[in-house]
Amino acid sequence: MITVLVAYATKRGSTREVAADVARVIRQSGAEVEISPAREVKKLDRYQAVVLGGALYMGRWHKDARRMLKRHRPELASLPLAVFALGPKEITPEAIEKAGAALARALAEVPEVHPFSTAIFGGVIDSKRLHFPFSRMPAGDARDWNAIQDWANEVVRGLPTRSAP
């Protein structure tokens, strides 16, 4: 059995919820899955694959996700890695393209790391929890749980079938 780490970087919890759903799908495939905030990941030697998710804020991928990529770049360069980002408040082609460009910029900072799968999902705006002027934004949840599950199943297909001896 393989062990997969699902790490996430979030400010308000919506990315953690997506990471938990991705972990659930991977676990259903028979893999052992551990889920952790990206900032708390110290070592990767126990894992045969990693999924890393982070929220996008103001055109940048969450700093904890970027730091994890940089801190563990040698290991992540040799492990199967899948990456996702949450951010656009609307799922339009323009918003997805802009979010994809932000994720690509973050990944370009670690050119030796090559995810086998990447995804962009809609984000959550909870205006009651934001400071002015963002507190005036309309609340919304643009996460598409079917798309998240479909991507998690794609990730499962890209995972090794068993751990190395």
Residue, then its C-alpha position, 0 to 999 in steps of 0.5 A: m500500500i502506498t502512503v500519500l500526503v495531502a498538504y494544504a495552505t489556507k487562510r480561512g479553511s476552504t482549501r482545507e475542505v477541498a484537501a479533505d475531499v481529495a484525501r477521501v477520494i484517494r483513501q477510497s482507492g486503497a491508499e493510506v492518506e495523511i492530511s496536513p497543513a503545508r507549514e507543518v510538513k517537516k519530512l516527506d520520506r514516508y510518502q510515495a506521492v504528494v498532493l499540495g493545494g493552496a488558495l490564491y490571494m491577490g494573484r499569488w499562491h498561498k505562501d505556505a504552499r510556495r514555501m513547502l515547494k521550495r523547502h522540499r524541492p529535492e524530494l518533490a522533484s522525485l515524487p509524484l506530485a499533484v497540485f491544485a489552487l483555489g481562487p477565482k470567485e467565478i468559474t469563467p474562462e478568463a478567471i481560470e486562465k488568470a488563476g492558472a497563470a498565478l499557479a504557473r508563476a509559483l511553480a516556475e519558482v521551482p523548475e525542477v518540480h513537475p506536477f503530473s496534474t494541476a487544477i484550478f477550482g473556484g474559491v470562497i468569499d465569506s465577506k463577513r470574515l474579511h476586512f474592508p474593502f473586501s468585506r463589501m464583496p458579495a459572498g459566494d462559494a464557487r467550488d465545484w465539488n463534482a469537478i474536485q472529485d473528478w480531479a481527485n480520481e484523475v490524481v488516483r490514476g496517476l499514483p504509483t500502485r504500490s510502495a517501493p521495497 
